[in-house]
Amino acid sequence: MPHRFGIDGEADSRWLALTRAIYHGARSLDAALASFPSPEALLGAESLKSTYPWLDALQKAVADAPFAPVPKALLEGPPVHLITAHDASYPLLLAECNDRPPFLFVRGNLDCLNSATVSVVGTRKPSLDGRRATEEYTRALAHAGLTVVSGLALGVDGLAHTAAVIAGAQTIAVLPSGIDRIYPAWHQPLAGEIMMSGALVSEFPLGTAPRRHHFYRRNRTLSGFSAATLVIEAGRPSGTLITASAAADQGRDVLALPWSVYHAEGAGCRYLLEDGAILTQSTEALLLHLGVDAARRPAASDAALVADDSAQRHLLSPQQKHLVRLLGCGSYAADDLAVALGWPIDQCLATLVDLEVRGWVSQCEGGYRVIR
């Protein structure tokens, strides 16, 4: 059963010592926990050393470890649990993976680990369209009752977690460091919001700093949580493609958004689609593929925003509407827009300035783009 920290200091210390024994080998530790589900059971198995060649090293690692109290700050607020791959609370889909972590530190809501989940990943430097897509797709998943799993990284990960929190949904953040070492530190406040209803998860011992190879492990665990991984926006090469590759290796669905051939940060998604990923062009198509109810009504705040945008669009002049439609989801220079529309450049610039004042477009690298 899950071990909750902060109740028995001696038991806490033994569990912490046992998790550090992962450096003797994750598979050995997993096998040990299958036969001996607690540090006490492991220490009492003297007669089985000849049967389990790894047992002696693990016993010494636990017995000789100095008393290590759990940091006080970690015991304040949402509870911290440790679950092994043989506990009922361990994520069922992750347990099916050949290289599953032998244990997970969990801070927050244990129940959300076995809720219906979708992993959402993408670039650390999303475009404006990438940010918009992350928020829209995550909101749709949240309103459909799904839990969003991501890696708490800057960019798409953080946007997905934030959108889920705002929608009142559960979200799970899988860390590349110990659960007491939030990475990146910039997301410390977001981590606090996540664990109020969702959970922070780490397969690394307490105090572990993020290391380059940890991200590879974290990405495999992140994809292992879910039957499907949605790639919002990704360059090539990128860490996002490692997550997508891990999902495919685990026999899970990989879904990707299409991007223009002129969008460098979409190259990873185009590569995935060429390699057999599932094309996802709308939130409705995503929910249909996942087999959840696409007809659920959006939150009242979202419905109000949609209604407001629709009403405001009616106030635009025919010329302004024409220009907004031409911009679509891309960004274009005023000169190119003028040529495409057959307008004098002065007329095009005047219309763009008017739309900018009204909050419909903004200047960006490459020209102008729609922001509503």
Secondary structure, DSSP 8 states (H G I E B T S, - for coil): --EETTS-HHHHHHHHHHHHGGGG-HHHHHHHHHH--SHHHHHT-GGGTTT-TTHHHHHHHHHSS------GGGGSSS-EEEEETTSTTS-HHHHTSTT--SEEEEEE-GGGGGS-EEEEE--SS--HHHHHHHHHHHHHHHHTT-EEEE---TTHHHHHHHHHHHTT--EEEE-SS-TTS-SSGGGHHHHHHHHHHSEEEESS-TT----HHHHHHHHHHHHHT-SEEEE----SS-HHHHHHHHHHHTT-EEEE----TT-GGGHHHHHHHHTT-EE--SHHHHHHHHTS-TT----HHHHHHHHHHHHHHTTS-HHHHHHHHHHTTSEE-HHHHHHHHT--HHHHHHHHHHHHHTTSEEEETTEEEE--
